[in-house]
Amino acid sequence: MRYDDPANADVLAAIQAGHAPPSILDVRVGQRVDVQVTKRTDDDYVPPKAKPFAGAGNRLGAPVPGASSSSSSTAAARAPVQEPASITARFEVDASRPATSVQIRLADGTRIVSRMNLTHTVRDLRNFINAARPENLTRPYTIGTTFPNRTLDDDATTIAGAGLANSVIVQRWA
C-alpha cells in the first residue's frame, strides 16, 4: 500500500498503532496477530517472479497418488513405453485379413498400441493389456470406449463387432 494514497491512510495508521485491520488481514476482532511493517518508500517496486506450472500435476482419472509405486516417478511416467517382444508375438496379425490398430490408454497414464485383426476379441485386448502390464492382474479394472463412454463387458465380441477399428480404449480401475 502506498503511504501517499489517502485511501490507505486509515489502514496504515491502524497498523502503525499496532492494530490489525480485520478487513485486509482476514482475522477476527480480538485475535492476536504479529504484524511487521517495513517502510519502503525509497525502493522501486519489483513484482515477485512466479513460475507458472512449476509444480507436478495429476491427470483426471489417474490413479490416486501414492497408490502404486510405478506412478511415483515422474521421469518414468514420461518415458516412452516400448512393447516387449512377447506382447507382439502373442498377437499374430494375419496379413491376408483386415487389420486395425487400437490405442490403449492405461490407468497409469501410459499408452500402448496393439495391431490386431478385426476378428480378434475383447478378450484378446485384455490379454494384451495383462501381458504389457502384469501388475494389472492384482487389481480389478474395466476397459471401455472414450466417446460415447461404453464399457466392454462381453469378452467374446470381436473388434469389428464392438466397433473398435482404429479406436482408443481406456483402462479404468474398478
Secondary structure, 3 states (H helix, E strand, C coil): CCCCCHHHHHHHHHHHCCCCCHHHHCCCCCCCCCCCCCCCCCCCCCCCCCCCCCCCCCCCCCCCCCCCHHHCCHHHHHCCCCCCHHHHHHCCCCCCCCEEEEEEECCCCCEEEEEEECCCEHHHHHHHHHHHCHHHHHCCEEEEECCCCEECCCCCCEHHHHCCCCCEEEEEEC
